[in-house]
Amino acid sequence: MATVVFLHAHPDDEASQTSGSMARASAQGHRVVVVYGTNGDHGEVPQDLAEGDTVVAYRRREAEASAQVTGTARVAWLGYADSGMSGWEQNSAADAFASADLDEAAGRLASILDEEDADVLVAYDWHGGYGHPDHVRVHQVAHRAAELAQRRPRLLESTMNRDHMRRQFQAAKDAGLPMDWDPDAPMDDGNPFGTPEAEIHWRVDVSDLIETKRASLACHRSQATDIEMFLAMPIEIYTAGFGQEWFIEPGREPGLVDGWWLDEAPREG
C-alpha cells in the first residue's frame, strides 16, 4: 500500500481534477492525503454564509466533506491566501501563495511529505492547466518539495489533454451544439488550455467513479458559478468531460499509457 499526497491550489480543485483517482486509490487501501496551497478566501461568498462565519471556514468544511466522499484520510493546508487571477492586486499580497518564498512554501509541503513518508506526490503541469498564478505555484512548490523531502516521492502532474478537448469541441460543433469556448484560445497566462497529448503519460479512466466525482463537486456548491454549471450537465456530457484524468510523469519515456499509475511496482528507498 502507498501513501499518495495530492497538492491542490484551492478547495474544490481536487473535485474537478483528481477526485476520481483519489477515490480509486483510497478504495484500494492506499492512504490518500490532500494538501491545499491556499484557503480559497477570494472565492465566491456562500449565499448562506451565516453572521460570524467566514469564507475560509466555510470552504474548509466543504473540503472536509469532499474528503469524506473520496475516502481521503487527511486534509492539510499550507496556510497561504488565494492569489486571485493573473493581474489582480492580490497576486502580490504578503500572504499570497503566488508570491510566497519558494523554499518556505516547499518546506511546509516537505514537512507533510516527511510526516506521511509519502510514496507519491501529485501536483500540476508547468502552467497549472490554464495559467492561474496559484496553480503555477503548485507546480513549482511540488517540484521543490520533492527535492527537500527526506525520501523523494514519485512525482506526477495532473493536467488536461488539449487534443482530447479539441476533439470534443469539434464533435460538439459538428453536432450543432452552441460552443462559446475554444481550448486553443489563450487562457489566463496567454497559453492554450492543458497539455498536448504527446506530452502526457497516463490516461486514467474514472468513468466508473463519475458519481463520486459529481458528489465531490457538490460538496463545494458555495462556488456556484462553476460548480452549478458542471452539475447541471447531463450525465453523458459530464462523463465525457470528467470521466478521464490525465497525468504527466516527469522523466518518464514518452508514450501515453491507458492505465492506473499505482499498478506499477512501488519505488525503492
KAURWO-V138494 format. One record per pair of residues at least 6 apart in sequence whose C-alpha atoms are under 6 Angstrom apart, sorted by the first residue. I is the first residue (numbers start at 1). J is the second residue. Records with the same first field share a line. If there is no record, write none. Layout:
I->J + J
This chain:
1->30
2->30 + 119
3->30 + 31 + 32 + 118 + 119
4->32 + 120 + 121
5->33 + 34 + 121
6->34 + 121 + 122
7->34 + 35 + 36 + 123
8->36
9->36 + 37 + 38 + 134 + 135
10->36 + 38 + 40
11->63
12->220
15->216 + 217
19->213
20->206 + 209 + 213
23->70 + 71
26->71
32->72 + 73
33->72 + 73 + 74
34->75
35->75 + 76 + 77
36->77
37->78
38->79 + 80 + 81 + 82
39->56 + 81
40->82
41->55 + 56 + 82
42->82
44->223
46->222
62->219 + 220
66->216 + 219
69->216
80->95 + 96 + 97
81->95 + 96 + 97
82->96
83->90 + 91 + 96 + 98
84->90
85->132
92->99
98->133 + 134 + 137
106->141 + 144 + 145
110->145 + 149
119->153
120->153 + 154 + 155
121->153 + 155
122->155 + 156 + 157
123->139 + 157 + 158
124->139 + 157 + 158
125->157 + 159
126->139
127->136
128->135 + 136
129->159 + 193 + 194
130->187 + 188 + 193
131->188 + 189
146->152
156->248 + 249
157->247 + 248
158->246 + 247
159->194 + 246 + 247
160->194 + 195 + 246
161->194 + 195 + 197
162->194 + 195 + 196
163->196 + 197
183->193
184->192
185->192
186->192
200->248 + 256
201->248 + 255 + 256 + 257
202->246 + 247 + 256 + 257
203->245 + 246 + 258
204->244 + 245 + 259 + 260
205->244
206->243 + 244
207->243
221->227
